[in-house]
Amino acid sequence: MDHAPDDCPRSGDRRKRPTRPWDAFRSPARRQRHRREADLGPFSFVDRYDKSLGIMILSLLILTLTDGVLTMILIDLFCEEANPLMAVLIEHGPMTFVLGKYLMTAVCLPILLIFQHHRMFGTRFRVRHFFPIFIALYLSLLAYQLFLLRKTSEAIHRRSPPSFATDADRFSCPNLMTRSC
């Protein structure tokens, strides 16, 4: 089907010219999902992202900072960091720890966002499915930290050593890569 130049909104086929890095700043992003089967290769990229993914990424960054602050409070209350990498950052000071923790998360999240449509292990499971899983894990971690904070502060007020064995036995998750007192 031939169109006259006046019938087409654009002149020429835009797909013949490769996308340049600065094109994202000049023209509005249009691809939020893939329209053709050929676009669904091993790596599928889009220009626009779901608002829900933006909210999840923002939530993960806030949860990371909250985890860092609660960790530092627990460290001050005589708890120890169970993650060896984070323990090294704690040795360099609280600001280094929180900043390092935040930067590790902030650097990884855009990479996961870019590869959000990548299929994992040849299944229907995509990288984007990790975002809600990470949020659930962080919420579980924060609940555990708040539990530790409550038990530690109770023990300090009683001026007796904290007893975590009886309470930990009620929860069937002995070591969730979190702090241990």
N, C-alpha and C positions, 0 to 999 in steps of 0.2 A: 504494500500500500504506500503510494508516494504522496507526500504532503508538500504543499507549497511552503516556502520559507515563512510566509505570513501565518500559516496555520499552526506552526510549531511554536511553543512558548520559548524555546531556546534554539539557537542555531548550532548545528553540529552535535555529535554524540559525545557527551561528557565522559563516557567510559573509555574513550580512546586516549584521553590525557590522564596520566597517573596522578593520584592524589598527592598533594604536597603537604608537608607538615603544617604550614601556616593556613591551609584551607579551612581548618576547623575554626579559625578566628574570623575569617572573612564571610563565610556562608553558614547559614543555619544547618545544624546537623539534622539529617533526615532518617537515617537508618536506625530504627529501634529494634527491628526484628528482620529476619531474612525472608526474602520473597521467592527466591529460586532455590531449587535443590542443589544447584552447583555451588551456592554460597555456603552450604553446610558441609564443609570439608573437615579435616581434623582440627583446624583452628578457625573459628567463626568470630568475626569482629563486627561491632556495630558502632554507630556514632553517638546515639542517645541511649540513656539508661533509664530504667524504671525508677520512679520516685521511691518505691518501696525499698529498692537496693540502697538508695541514698540514705534513707532513714535507718536501715540496718547498719550501714557503715558508720554513720554518726553515732548510733547506739553503741557499737563496738568500741569506738574511740572513747566515749564517755565511760563505758564499763572498764576499759583498760586503765583510765586515770583513777577511777574509783577503787579498782583492785590495787593499784600502786599505793594509794593513800592508806587504805586499810592494812595493807602489808606493812607499811612503815609504822603504823600505830601498833600493830601486833608485835613487830620487832622491838619497839620500845617497851612493850609489856612482857619481854623475855621469851618470845616465840622465835622460832628459827625458820628460815626459808628452805623449803625442800627442793626447789629447783636449783641445781648447781650453777647454771648460767646467771640466774637472777641473784644468787648469793654473791657471785663475784661483783655484780653491779652494786649491791648493797654495801660491800666493803669500801667502795669508792664514794659513798655518801648518799643521802636520801635524794638529793636533786638529780644526781647522776642515775640513780636507780629509776626514778619515775620518768625522767626524760628518755633514758635508754629503752625502757619498757614501751613507752608511747611511740618512739621512733621505729622500733621493730614492728609494731602493729601498723603504724601509719605508712610504712614502706611496703608492707605485704598486701594491704587491702587494695590499693589501686591495681596491683598485678592480678589479684584474684578477680577484680571487677572487669579488667580487660579480657580475661579468659573465661568470663562467666558462662559462655555457651559451650565451652569445651566439654566433650563427653568423657567421663572418667572410665577407664578400663573397658571401653567399647560398649558400655551399658547406657541406659537412659539417664543415669545419674550425672548431673552436670556440676561444674564448679560452683555455680550460683547456689546450689543446695547446701553448701557449707556455711553460708552466712547465718541462717537461722540455727544451725547446729552450734556454731560458735557462740551465738547469743545465749542459747540454753546452757551451754557449758559455763559461760561466764556468770550467768545468774546463779547457777548451782555453786560455783566457787564463792561468789559473794555471800550467799546464804551460809555456807560453811564458815567463812571468815567472820560473819556476824555472830554465829554460834560460838566460835572461839573467843571472840571479843567479849561476849557476855559471860562466858565461863571464866575467862581470865580476870575480868574486872570483879566478878563475884569472889573469886579466890583472893584477890588483893584486898578487898573490903573485909573479908574474914581473916586476912593475914595468915592464911594457910596455903600450902602448895595446892595447885589446881588438880582436880581428879577428873581426868578425861576418859579413863578406861571404861567407866560404867556408862557414860553418855555415848562414847564412841561405839560401844557394843550394840547399842540400840540402832545405830546407823550401820548398814552393811557396806560401807565404802571406806575401808581402812586408810588408803592413801590416795587422794585424788590429785596428786602433784601439787599439793597446796602446802600451807604452813603446818608445822607440827610443834606442839608445845610440850 
